[in-house]
Amino acid sequence: MTSKEIREFSPTEITTKLRETREQLLQLRLRKQTGQVEKTDQLRTLRKDIARLETIQNEKKRTPAAA
């Protein structure tokens, strides 16, 4: 997921996507503990997606307040 794609989302879509991504990360971490994860790079990707979502969500919150 790129920043460009995320910027097109509405604030509620961002919140929903953030919740889904966090849930995926949790499930992946649990599977990693049991040794069922083949692609460990997915953990890093999900963490970065969460950071992007949170950053853009904060930007959207600040923009209307500044205007």
PDB file of N, CA, C and O in Angstrom:
ATOM      1  N   MET A   1       0.840  -1.164   0.000  1.00  0.00           N
ATOM      2  CA  MET A   1       0.000   0.000   0.000  1.00  0.00           C
ATOM      3  C   MET A   1       0.899   1.245   0.000  1.00  0.00           C
ATOM      4  O   MET A   1       1.797   1.376   0.831  1.00  0.00           O
ATOM      5  N   THR A   2       0.644   2.139  -0.929  1.00  0.00           N
ATOM      6  CA  THR A   2       1.476   3.328  -1.036  1.00  0.00           C
ATOM      7  C   THR A   2       0.799   4.519  -0.371  1.00  0.00           C
ATOM      8  O   THR A   2      -0.400   4.494  -0.092  1.00  0.00           O
ATOM      9  N   SER A   3       1.576   5.545  -0.127  1.00  0.00           N
ATOM     10  CA  SER A   3       1.042   6.760   0.490  1.00  0.00           C
ATOM     11  C   SER A   3      -0.007   7.401  -0.409  1.00  0.00           C
ATOM     12  O   SER A   3      -0.996   7.956   0.071  1.00  0.00           O
ATOM     13  N   LYS A   4       0.215   7.319  -1.702  1.00  0.00           N
ATOM     14  CA  LYS A   4      -0.733   7.893  -2.655  1.00  0.00           C
ATOM     15  C   LYS A   4      -2.108   7.231  -2.521  1.00  0.00           C
ATOM     16  O   LYS A   4      -3.136   7.908  -2.517  1.00  0.00           O
ATOM     17  N   GLU A   5      -2.109   5.918  -2.412  1.00  0.00           N
ATOM     18  CA  GLU A   5      -3.365   5.179  -2.261  1.00  0.00           C
ATOM     19  C   GLU A   5      -4.059   5.554  -0.958  1.00  0.00           C
ATOM     20  O   GLU A   5      -5.277   5.730  -0.922  1.00  0.00           O
ATOM     21  N   ILE A   6      -3.279   5.673   0.106  1.00  0.00           N
ATOM     22  CA  ILE A   6      -3.845   5.958   1.422  1.00  0.00           C
ATOM     23  C   ILE A   6      -4.453   7.356   1.450  1.00  0.00           C
ATOM     24  O   ILE A   6      -5.498   7.564   2.068  1.00  0.00           O
ATOM     25  N   ARG A   7      -3.811   8.314   0.789  1.00  0.00           N
ATOM     26  CA  ARG A   7      -4.309   9.686   0.787  1.00  0.00           C
ATOM     27  C   ARG A   7      -5.681   9.801   0.133  1.00  0.00           C
ATOM     28  O   ARG A   7      -6.424  10.740   0.420  1.00  0.00           O
ATOM     29  N   GLU A   8      -6.026   8.861  -0.739  1.00  0.00           N
ATOM     30  CA  GLU A   8      -7.328   8.880  -1.397  1.00  0.00           C
ATOM     31  C   GLU A   8      -8.438   8.342  -0.498  1.00  0.00           C
ATOM     32  O   GLU A   8      -9.617   8.530  -0.799  1.00  0.00           O
ATOM     33  N   PHE A   9      -8.082   7.680   0.594  1.00  0.00           N
ATOM     34  CA  PHE A   9      -9.075   7.137   1.516  1.00  0.00           C
ATOM     35  C   PHE A   9      -9.711   8.241   2.341  1.00  0.00           C
ATOM     36  O   PHE A   9      -9.096   9.277   2.595  1.00  0.00           O
ATOM     37  N   SER A  10     -10.954   8.008   2.759  1.00  0.00           N
ATOM     38  CA  SER A  10     -11.599   8.923   3.699  1.00  0.00           C
ATOM     39  C   SER A  10     -11.076   8.601   5.107  1.00  0.00           C
ATOM     40  O   SER A  10     -10.504   7.532   5.323  1.00  0.00           O
ATOM     41  N   PRO A  11     -11.266   9.511   6.058  1.00  0.00           N
ATOM     42  CA  PRO A  11     -10.783   9.243   7.428  1.00  0.00           C
ATOM     43  C   PRO A  11     -11.349   7.951   8.031  1.00  0.00           C
ATOM     44  O   PRO A  11     -10.643   7.247   8.752  1.00  0.00           O
ATOM     45  N   THR A  12     -12.613   7.637   7.741  1.00  0.00           N
ATOM     46  CA  THR A  12     -13.180   6.398   8.287  1.00  0.00           C
ATOM     47  C   THR A  12     -12.569   5.170   7.627  1.00  0.00           C
ATOM     48  O   THR A  12     -12.381   4.142   8.278  1.00  0.00           O
ATOM     49  N   GLU A  13     -12.258   5.273   6.333  1.00  0.00           N
ATOM     50  CA  GLU A  13     -11.605   4.155   5.645  1.00  0.00           C
ATOM     51  C   GLU A  13     -10.204   3.928   6.197  1.00  0.00           C
ATOM     52  O   GLU A  13      -9.757   2.789   6.332  1.00  0.00           O
ATOM     53  N   ILE A  14      -9.517   5.019   6.514  1.00  0.00           N
ATOM     54  CA  ILE A  14      -8.176   4.899   7.083  1.00  0.00           C
ATOM     55  C   ILE A  14      -8.246   4.194   8.434  1.00  0.00           C
ATOM     56  O   ILE A  14      -7.434   3.317   8.728  1.00  0.00           O
ATOM     57  N   THR A  15      -9.218   4.581   9.249  1.00  0.00           N
ATOM     58  CA  THR A  15      -9.376   3.959  10.566  1.00  0.00           C
ATOM     59  C   THR A  15      -9.673   2.472  10.426  1.00  0.00           C
ATOM     60  O   THR A  15      -9.116   1.653  11.158  1.00  0.00           O
ATOM     61  N   THR A  16     -10.540   2.124   9.497  1.00  0.00           N
ATOM     62  CA  THR A  16     -10.883   0.722   9.270  1.00  0.00           C
ATOM     63  C   THR A  16      -9.670  -0.067   8.784  1.00  0.00           C
ATOM     64  O   THR A  16      -9.396  -1.165   9.268  1.00  0.00           O
ATOM     65  N   LYS A  17      -8.948   0.506   7.824  1.00  0.00           N
ATOM     66  CA  LYS A  17      -7.770  -0.167   7.275  1.00  0.00           C
ATOM     67  C   LYS A  17      -6.686  -0.330   8.349  1.00  0.00           C
ATOM     68  O   LYS A  17      -5.979  -1.337   8.381  1.00  0.00           O
ATOM     69  N   LEU A  18      -6.569   0.670   9.224  1.00  0.00           N
ATOM     70  CA  LEU A  18      -5.596   0.610  10.314  1.00  0.00           C
ATOM     71  C   LEU A  18      -5.936  -0.537  11.261  1.00  0.00           C
ATOM     72  O   LEU A  18      -5.054  -1.285  11.681  1.00  0.00           O
ATOM     73  N   ARG A  19      -7.201  -0.669  11.588  1.00  0.00           N
ATOM     74  CA  ARG A  19      -7.641  -1.749  12.480  1.00  0.00           C
ATOM     75  C   ARG A  19      -7.373  -3.109  11.845  1.00  0.00           C
ATOM     76  O   ARG A  19      -6.894  -4.028  12.509  1.00  0.00           O
ATOM     77  N   GLU A  20      -7.688  -3.232  10.543  1.00  0.00           N
ATOM     78  CA  GLU A  20      -7.471  -4.501   9.840  1.00  0.00           C
ATOM     79  C   GLU A  20      -5.976  -4.857   9.776  1.00  0.00           C
ATOM     80  O   GLU A  20      -5.592  -6.011   9.964  1.00  0.00           O
ATOM     81  N   THR A  21      -5.158  -3.858   9.512  1.00  0.00           N
ATOM     82  CA  THR A  21      -3.720  -4.096   9.394  1.00  0.00           C
ATOM     83  C   THR A  21      -3.121  -4.497  10.734  1.00  0.00           C
ATOM     84  O   THR A  21      -2.264  -5.378  10.796  1.00  0.00           O
ATOM     85  N   ARG A  22      -3.570  -3.856  11.802  1.00  0.00           N
ATOM     86  CA  ARG A  22      -3.088  -4.227  13.143  1.00  0.00           C
ATOM     87  C   ARG A  22      -3.495  -5.655  13.492  1.00  0.00           C
ATOM     88  O   ARG A  22      -2.728  -6.395  14.107  1.00  0.00           O
ATOM     89  N   GLU A  23      -4.703  -6.033  13.096  1.00  0.00           N
ATOM     90  CA  GLU A  23      -5.166  -7.399  13.342  1.00  0.00           C
ATOM     91  C   GLU A  23      -4.316  -8.401  12.558  1.00  0.00           C
ATOM     92  O   GLU A  23      -3.955  -9.455  13.083  1.00  0.00           O
ATOM     93  N   GLN A  24      -3.998  -8.075  11.313  1.00  0.00           N
ATOM     94  CA  GLN A  24      -3.134  -8.944  10.502  1.00  0.00           C
ATOM     95  C   GLN A  24      -1.762  -9.086  11.146  1.00  0.00           C
ATOM     96  O   GLN A  24      -1.201 -10.181  11.188  1.00  0.00           O
ATOM     97  N   LEU A  25      -1.223  -7.980  11.647  1.00  0.00           N
ATOM     98  CA  LEU A  25       0.089  -8.016  12.284  1.00  0.00           C
ATOM     99  C   LEU A  25       0.056  -8.899  13.531  1.00  0.00           C
ATOM    100  O   LEU A  25       0.983  -9.673  13.772  1.00  0.00           O
ATOM    101  N   LEU A  26      -0.994  -8.784  14.309  1.00  0.00           N
ATOM    102  CA  LEU A  26      -1.132  -9.606  15.504  1.00  0.00           C
ATOM    103  C   LEU A  26      -1.179 -11.093  15.142  1.00  0.00           C
ATOM    104  O   LEU A  26      -0.494 -11.909  15.757  1.00  0.00           O
ATOM    105  N   GLN A  27      -1.991 -11.434  14.143  1.00  0.00           N
ATOM    106  CA  GLN A  27      -2.101 -12.829  13.714  1.00  0.00           C
ATOM    107  C   GLN A  27      -0.759 -13.347  13.190  1.00  0.00           C
ATOM    108  O   GLN A  27      -0.377 -14.489  13.449  1.00  0.00           O
ATOM    109  N   LEU A  28      -0.060 -12.501  12.460  1.00  0.00           N
ATOM    110  CA  LEU A  28       1.236 -12.901  11.911  1.00  0.00           C
ATOM    111  C   LEU A  28       2.261 -13.109  13.015  1.00  0.00           C
ATOM    112  O   LEU A  28       3.070 -14.035  12.944  1.00  0.00           O
ATOM    113  N   ARG A  29       2.235 -12.258  14.032  1.00  0.00           N
ATOM    114  CA  ARG A  29       3.157 -12.421  15.161  1.00  0.00           C
ATOM    115  C   ARG A  29       2.880 -13.722  15.904  1.00  0.00           C
ATOM    116  O   ARG A  29       3.809 -14.422  16.308  1.00  0.00           O
ATOM    117  N   LEU A  30       1.606 -14.043  16.083  1.00  0.00           N
ATOM    118  CA  LEU A  30       1.258 -15.294  16.766  1.00  0.00           C
ATOM    119  C   LEU A  30       1.713 -16.496  15.945  1.00  0.00           C
ATOM    120  O   LEU A  30       2.228 -17.470  16.493  1.00  0.00           O
ATOM    121  N   ARG A  31       1.517 -16.422  14.614  1.00  0.00           N
ATOM    122  CA  ARG A  31       1.961 -17.521  13.755  1.00  0.00           C
ATOM    123  C   ARG A  31       3.478 -17.633  13.744  1.00  0.00           C
ATOM    124  O   ARG A  31       4.017 -18.733  13.628  1.00  0.00           O
ATOM    125  N   LYS A  32       4.171 -16.509  13.865  1.00  0.00           N
ATOM    126  CA  LYS A  32       5.635 -16.535  13.887  1.00  0.00           C
ATOM    127  C   LYS A  32       6.132 -17.257  15.130  1.00  0.00           C
ATOM    128  O   LYS A  32       7.108 -18.005  15.067  1.00  0.00           O
ATOM    129  N   GLN A  33       5.470 -17.039  16.252  1.00  0.00           N
ATOM    130  CA  GLN A  33       5.868 -17.686  17.503  1.00  0.00           C
ATOM    131  C   GLN A  33       5.740 -19.199  17.418  1.00  0.00           C
ATOM    132  O   GLN A  33       6.507 -19.930  18.044  1.00  0.00           O
ATOM    133  N   THR A  34       4.771 -19.664  16.646  1.00  0.00           N
ATOM    134  CA  THR A  34       4.585 -21.105  16.516  1.00  0.00           C
ATOM    135  C   THR A  34       5.369 -21.680  15.330  1.00  0.00           C
ATOM    136  O   THR A  34       5.314 -22.881  15.068  1.00  0.00           O
ATOM    137  N   GLY A  35       6.094 -20.818  14.621  1.00  0.00           N
ATOM    138  CA  GLY A  35       6.934 -21.291  13.525  1.00  0.00           C
ATOM    139  C   GLY A  35       6.199 -21.549  12.238  1.00  0.00           C
ATOM    140  O   GLY A  35       6.673 -22.327  11.410  1.00  0.00           O
ATOM    141  N   GLN A  36       5.044 -20.917  12.035  1.00  0.00           N
ATOM    142  CA  GLN A  36       4.242 -21.165  10.840  1.00  0.00           C
ATOM    143  C   GLN A  36       4.410 -20.095   9.759  1.00  0.00           C
ATOM    144  O   GLN A  36       3.741 -20.157   8.727  1.00  0.00           O
ATOM    145  N   VAL A  37       5.282 -19.125   9.977  1.00  0.00           N
ATOM    146  CA  VAL A  37       5.438 -18.036   9.013  1.00  0.00           C
ATOM    147  C   VAL A  37       6.613 -18.318   8.096  1.00  0.00           C
ATOM    148  O   VAL A  37       7.732 -18.554   8.553  1.00  0.00           O
ATOM    149  N   GLU A  38       6.347 -18.291   6.799  1.00  0.00           N
ATOM    150  CA  GLU A  38       7.410 -18.502   5.822  1.00  0.00           C
ATOM    151  C   GLU A  38       8.015 -17.173   5.391  1.00  0.00           C
ATOM    152  O   GLU A  38       9.227 -17.063   5.205  1.00  0.00           O
ATOM    153  N   LYS A  39       7.164 -16.169   5.236  1.00  0.00           N
ATOM    154  CA  LYS A  39       7.618 -14.863   4.771  1.00  0.00           C
ATOM    155  C   LYS A  39       7.674 -13.893   5.948  1.00  0.00           C
ATOM    156  O   LYS A  39       6.704 -13.192   6.238  1.00  0.00           O
ATOM    157  N   THR A  40       8.805 -13.863   6.610  1.00  0.00           N
ATOM    158  CA  THR A  40       8.929 -13.001   7.783  1.00  0.00           C
ATOM    159  C   THR A  40       9.012 -11.524   7.405  1.00  0.00           C
ATOM    160  O   THR A  40       8.842 -10.659   8.264  1.00  0.00           O
ATOM    161  N   ASP A  41       9.271 -11.225   6.134  1.00  0.00           N
ATOM    162  CA  ASP A  41       9.317  -9.830   5.700  1.00  0.00           C
ATOM    163  C   ASP A  41       7.939  -9.171   5.737  1.00  0.00           C
ATOM    164  O   ASP A  41       7.842  -7.945   5.681  1.00  0.00           O
ATOM    165  N   GLN A  42       6.882  -9.960   5.829  1.00  0.00           N
ATOM    166  CA  GLN A  42       5.528  -9.413   5.930  1.00  0.00           C
ATOM    167  C   GLN A  42       5.355  -8.622   7.220  1.00  0.00           C
ATOM    168  O   GLN A  42       4.598  -7.651   7.252  1.00  0.00           O
ATOM    169  N   LEU A  43       6.042  -9.023   8.278  1.00  0.00           N
ATOM    170  CA  LEU A  43       5.965  -8.284   9.537  1.00  0.00           C
ATOM    171  C   LEU A  43       6.430  -6.849   9.333  1.00  0.00           C
ATOM    172  O   LEU A  43       5.775  -5.903   9.772  1.00  0.00           O
ATOM    173  N   ARG A  44       7.549  -6.702   8.673  1.00  0.00           N
ATOM    174  CA  ARG A  44       8.105  -5.370   8.420  1.00  0.00           C
ATOM    175  C   ARG A  44       7.174  -4.551   7.533  1.00  0.00           C
ATOM    176  O   ARG A  44       6.952  -3.365   7.780  1.00  0.00           O
ATOM    177  N   THR A  45       6.630  -5.191   6.498  1.00  0.00           N
ATOM    178  CA  THR A  45       5.725  -4.509   5.581  1.00  0.00           C
ATOM    179  C   THR A  45       4.482  -4.009   6.306  1.00  0.00           C
ATOM    180  O   THR A  45       4.050  -2.877   6.091  1.00  0.00           O
ATOM    181  N   LEU A  46       3.908  -4.846   7.160  1.00  0.00           N
ATOM    182  CA  LEU A  46       2.709  -4.444   7.891  1.00  0.00           C
ATOM    183  C   LEU A  46       3.008  -3.299   8.863  1.00  0.00           C
ATOM    184  O   LEU A  46       2.206  -2.376   9.005  1.00  0.00           O
ATOM    185  N   ARG A  47       4.161  -3.360   9.528  1.00  0.00           N
ATOM    186  CA  ARG A  47       4.530  -2.274  10.443  1.00  0.00           C
ATOM    187  C   ARG A  47       4.668  -0.955   9.695  1.00  0.00           C
ATOM    188  O   ARG A  47       4.244   0.092  10.184  1.00  0.00           O
ATOM    189  N   LYS A  48       5.259  -1.012   8.516  1.00  0.00           N
ATOM    190  CA  LYS A  48       5.422   0.200   7.709  1.00  0.00           C
ATOM    191  C   LYS A  48       4.076   0.717   7.219  1.00  0.00           C
ATOM    192  O   LYS A  48       3.853   1.927   7.185  1.00  0.00           O
ATOM    193  N   ASP A  49       3.178  -0.187   6.841  1.00  0.00           N
ATOM    194  CA  ASP A  49       1.839   0.227   6.419  1.00  0.00           C
ATOM    195  C   ASP A  49       1.099   0.918   7.564  1.00  0.00           C
ATOM    196  O   ASP A  49       0.421   1.924   7.355  1.00  0.00           O
ATOM    197  N   ILE A  50       1.232   0.375   8.766  1.00  0.00           N
ATOM    198  CA  ILE A  50       0.592   0.981   9.932  1.00  0.00           C
ATOM    199  C   ILE A  50       1.152   2.380  10.156  1.00  0.00           C
ATOM    200  O   ILE A  50       0.398   3.309  10.445  1.00  0.00           O
ATOM    201  N   ALA A  51       2.456   2.538  10.029  1.00  0.00           N
ATOM    202  CA  ALA A  51       3.073   3.854  10.208  1.00  0.00           C
ATOM    203  C   ALA A  51       2.560   4.837   9.158  1.00  0.00           C
ATOM    204  O   ALA A  51       2.266   5.989   9.476  1.00  0.00           O
ATOM    205  N   ARG A  52       2.454   4.389   7.913  1.00  0.00           N
ATOM    206  CA  ARG A  52       1.932   5.262   6.852  1.00  0.00           C
ATOM    207  C   ARG A  52       0.497   5.676   7.140  1.00  0.00           C
ATOM    208  O   ARG A  52       0.138   6.846   7.013  1.00  0.00           O
ATOM    209  N   LEU A  53      -0.321   4.698   7.531  1.00  0.00           N
ATOM    210  CA  LEU A  53      -1.725   4.993   7.830  1.00  0.00           C
ATOM    211  C   LEU A  53      -1.853   6.001   8.967  1.00  0.00           C
ATOM    212  O   LEU A  53      -2.638   6.945   8.876  1.00  0.00           O
ATOM    213  N   GLU A  54      -1.086   5.804  10.038  1.00  0.00           N
ATOM    214  CA  GLU A  54      -1.154   6.712  11.176  1.00  0.00           C
ATOM    215  C   GLU A  54      -0.667   8.108  10.806  1.00  0.00           C
ATOM    216  O   GLU A  54      -1.248   9.105  11.234  1.00  0.00           O
ATOM    217  N   THR A  55       0.393   8.181  10.017  1.00  0.00           N
ATOM    218  CA  THR A  55       0.938   9.476   9.609  1.00  0.00           C
ATOM    219  C   THR A  55      -0.081  10.262   8.793  1.00  0.00           C
ATOM    220  O   THR A  55      -0.323  11.438   9.063  1.00  0.00           O
ATOM    221  N   ILE A  56      -0.672   9.621   7.808  1.00  0.00           N
ATOM    222  CA  ILE A  56      -1.635  10.307   6.948  1.00  0.00           C
ATOM    223  C   ILE A  56      -2.905  10.634   7.722  1.00  0.00           C
ATOM    224  O   ILE A  56      -3.527  11.669   7.483  1.00  0.00           O
ATOM    225  N   GLN A  57      -3.290   9.768   8.638  1.00  0.00           N
ATOM    226  CA  GLN A  57      -4.454  10.038   9.474  1.00  0.00           C
ATOM    227  C   GLN A  57      -4.218  11.301  10.320  1.00  0.00           C
ATOM    228  O   GLN A  57      -5.111  12.139  10.441  1.00  0.00           O
ATOM    229  N   ASN A  58      -3.032  11.433  10.897  1.00  0.00           N
ATOM    230  CA  ASN A  58      -2.701  12.625  11.679  1.00  0.00           C
ATOM    231  C   ASN A  58      -2.637  13.872  10.800  1.00  0.00           C
ATOM    232  O   ASN A  58      -3.053  14.950  11.225  1.00  0.00           O
ATOM    233  N   GLU A  59      -2.123  13.735   9.589  1.00  0.00           N
ATOM    234  CA  GLU A  59      -2.078  14.868   8.675  1.00  0.00           C
ATOM    235  C   GLU A  59      -3.491  15.355   8.346  1.00  0.00           C
ATOM    236  O   GLU A  59      -3.751  16.557   8.303  1.00  0.00           O
ATOM    237  N   LYS A  60      -4.392  14.408   8.115  1.00  0.00           N
ATOM    238  CA  LYS A  60      -5.760  14.780   7.779  1.00  0.00           C
ATOM    239  C   LYS A  60      -6.480  15.422   8.969  1.00  0.00           C
ATOM    240  O   LYS A  60      -7.340  16.284   8.788  1.00  0.00           O
ATOM    241  N   LYS A  61      -6.128  15.001  10.174  1.00  0.00           N
ATOM    242  CA  LYS A  61      -6.725  15.607  11.368  1.00  0.00           C
ATOM    243  C   LYS A  61      -6.249  17.047  11.544  1.00  0.00           C
ATOM    244  O   LYS A  61      -7.027  17.917  11.934  1.00  0.00           O
ATOM    245  N   ARG A  62      -4.987  17.295  11.259  1.00  0.00           N
ATOM    246  CA  ARG A  62      -4.406  18.628  11.454  1.00  0.00           C
ATOM    247  C   ARG A  62      -4.828  19.613  10.373  1.00  0.00           C
ATOM    248  O   ARG A  62      -5.006  20.795  10.665  1.00  0.00           O
ATOM    249  N   THR A  63      -4.990  19.169   9.153  1.00  0.00           N
ATOM    250  CA  THR A  63      -5.288  20.051   8.025  1.00  0.00           C
ATOM    251  C   THR A  63      -6.563  20.897   8.236  1.00  0.00           C
ATOM    252  O   THR A  63      -6.500  22.114   8.061  1.00  0.00           O
ATOM    253  N   PRO A  64      -7.701  20.310   8.601  1.00  0.00           N
ATOM    254  CA  PRO A  64      -8.898  21.134   8.808  1.00  0.00           C
ATOM    255  C   PRO A  64      -8.735  22.098   9.992  1.00  0.00           C
ATOM    256  O   PRO A  64      -9.292  23.196   9.966  1.00  0.00           O
ATOM    257  N   ALA A  65      -7.993  21.712  11.009  1.00  0.00           N
ATOM    258  CA  ALA A  65      -7.802  22.566  12.179  1.00  0.00           C
ATOM    259  C   ALA A  65      -6.969  23.790  11.821  1.00  0.00           C
ATOM    260  O   ALA A  65      -7.203  24.869  12.365  1.00  0.00           O
ATOM    261  N   ALA A  66      -6.009  23.646  10.923  1.00  0.00           N
ATOM    262  CA  ALA A  66      -5.136  24.753  10.550  1.00  0.00           C
ATOM    263  C   ALA A  66      -5.845  25.731   9.607  1.00  0.00           C
ATOM    264  O   ALA A  66      -5.518  26.917   9.575  1.00  0.00           O
ATOM    265  N   ALA A  67      -6.814  25.227   8.845  1.00  0.00           N
ATOM    266  CA  ALA A  67      -7.503  26.076   7.867  1.00  0.00           C
ATOM    267  C   ALA A  67      -8.520  26.997   8.474  1.00  0.00           C
ATOM    268  O   ALA A  67      -9.167  27.761   7.757  1.00  0.00           O
TER     269      ALA A  67
END
